[in-house]
Each structure stands twice: as C-alpha cells, then as structure tokens.
Amino acid sequence: MKCSHLVVNGLKVIVCGPKRIKACCKCGAPASRECDWKIHGCRADGRQATCDRGLCDSCTYSPAPEKDICPDHKKAWEEHPANKQRALPLETSDSASAESK
C-alpha cells in the first residue's frame, strides 16, 4: 500500500491506498480532480468515457459547475462553434477563489 503526503485546500493530508495518485498534466503537482471531457468509447460499466487527465486546483478550467477540463480540452471547448457565441469566459479556479473573497 502506498501513502502520499498532500496539501489539499491548505490542509496537510495523508492518503493511503493501492492506487497511485495522478500528477497534474500541466504543472506536475498532485492531482485533486480529473478532466471531464467526453471522448469516444465507453467504460466497462457502459458510461461515456472521459479524458481523465489529472488536474490540480490551480490548473483546472471549469466551463460549468462540477465540470473540469484540461488545457488541451479548454482549447477545444473555446474553438467549438457552439461556444464561440457564449458571453461568459471560462472560469479558472484562481478567478473563482478571488471572486469569493
């Protein structure tokens, strides 16, 4: 069993388990979430497959509540014709935390 020492939202935590903790695909920090961009294919349980790249709180992009996407899929989201006409910019976790203060 592998244990990792992490800082999550300013709190020091120890996480133990058989699964290796992913690194953020952008900065390499421990990932606290995964990219939710839908990709072709299905999981073993029949649900839609998602990108699942690791993301830390600082590097995630949230185009909608409870949705996080990686930098590569942020570009795809911005370039999609249906999204070019949206008035709201993508929200990063940095801008969301600044607004809540």
Backbone torsions as a table, in degrees:
resi	resn	phi	psi	omega
1	MET	NA	133.6	-178.6
2	LYS	-102.4	134.9	175.7
3	CYS	-114.6	138.8	178.8
4	SER	-124.0	140.3	175.6
5	HIS	-98.5	120.9	-176.0
6	LEU	-128.4	161.5	169.0
7	VAL	-116.2	116.2	-178.4
8	VAL	-121.3	118.3	-178.2
9	ASN	51.5	41.0	177.1
10	GLY	82.4	-2.0	-179.7
11	LEU	-105.9	135.8	176.5
12	LYS	-82.7	126.9	-179.1
13	VAL	-133.2	155.7	174.1
14	ILE	-117.2	124.5	-179.0
15	VAL	-116.4	123.8	-180.0
16	CYS	-120.2	144.1	177.9
17	GLY	167.5	174.1	-177.7
18	PRO	-76.6	-19.0	-175.2
19	LYS	-88.5	134.2	176.5
20	ARG	-73.2	137.4	179.9
21	ILE	-78.2	130.8	-179.1
22	LYS	-70.2	153.9	173.0
23	ALA	-98.1	151.8	176.0
24	CYS	-62.4	134.3	-177.5
25	CYS	-70.9	-15.4	-178.4
26	LYS	-99.5	-47.5	-172.9
27	CYS	-115.2	-13.2	178.7
28	GLY	88.7	-4.2	177.6
29	ALA	-68.1	162.3	176.6
30	PRO	-58.0	133.6	-177.7
31	ALA	-83.3	137.0	177.2
32	SER	-110.0	-3.3	179.4
33	ARG	-155.2	175.1	-179.3
34	GLU	-130.8	154.7	178.5
35	CYS	-66.0	131.9	-177.5
36	ASP	-97.8	8.8	-179.1
37	TRP	-63.1	127.7	-180.0
38	LYS	-74.7	135.6	178.0
39	ILE	-122.5	169.7	-179.9
40	HIS	-66.6	140.2	176.5
41	GLY	111.7	174.3	-179.5
42	CYS	-130.4	154.1	174.6
43	ARG	-78.0	172.6	179.6
44	ALA	-60.2	-29.9	-179.1
45	ASP	-87.7	5.8	176.1
46	GLY	91.7	-8.0	179.0
47	ARG	-74.8	158.3	176.9
48	GLN	-60.1	134.4	178.2
49	ALA	-75.6	147.9	177.3
50	THR	-126.3	163.9	-177.1
51	CYS	-56.9	-49.9	176.7
52	ASP	65.8	18.9	172.3
53	ARG	-64.3	144.2	179.2
54	GLY	-70.7	141.0	178.9
55	LEU	-137.4	138.0	173.0
56	CYS	-91.2	172.0	-178.3
57	ASP	-61.1	-31.9	-176.8
58	SER	-79.3	-28.3	-172.9
59	CYS	-101.8	-0.8	-179.1
60	THR	-78.3	152.8	171.7
61	TYR	-119.3	132.7	-176.1
62	SER	-119.4	96.3	179.0
63	PRO	-76.2	-13.8	179.4
64	ALA	-155.2	159.7	178.3
65	PRO	-56.4	136.5	178.1
66	GLU	64.7	18.6	177.1
67	LYS	-122.9	129.1	178.7
68	ASP	-125.9	137.7	177.9
69	ILE	-132.8	150.7	-178.3
70	CYS	-78.9	167.4	-178.9
71	PRO	-56.9	-40.2	179.5
72	ASP	-63.3	-42.0	-178.8
73	HIS	-79.4	-19.5	172.0
74	LYS	-62.5	-44.0	178.1
75	LYS	-61.2	-44.2	179.3
76	ALA	-63.5	-39.7	179.2
77	TRP	-63.5	-44.8	-179.4
78	GLU	-65.7	-33.1	-177.7
79	GLU	-83.5	-13.3	-178.8
80	HIS	-65.2	131.0	-176.6
81	PRO	-54.0	-36.8	-178.4
82	ALA	-68.3	-23.2	-177.6
83	ASN	-94.7	-14.4	-178.5
84	LYS	-66.7	-23.1	-177.2
85	GLN	-95.4	-1.4	178.8
86	ARG	-72.8	140.2	-177.7
87	ALA	-83.5	-26.5	-175.1
88	LEU	-84.7	130.9	176.1
89	PRO	-75.8	162.9	174.4
90	LEU	-63.2	143.2	179.4
91	GLU	-103.1	127.5	172.8
92	THR	-94.8	161.8	-179.7
93	SER	-64.2	-27.4	178.3
94	ASP	-66.0	-45.0	-178.6
95	SER	-71.7	-31.8	178.7
96	ALA	-68.1	-41.7	-179.2
97	SER	-71.3	-32.1	177.9
98	ALA	-67.7	-37.4	179.7
99	GLU	-69.6	-30.0	-176.2
100	SER	-81.3	-9.1	-179.4
101	LYS	-85.4	NA	NA
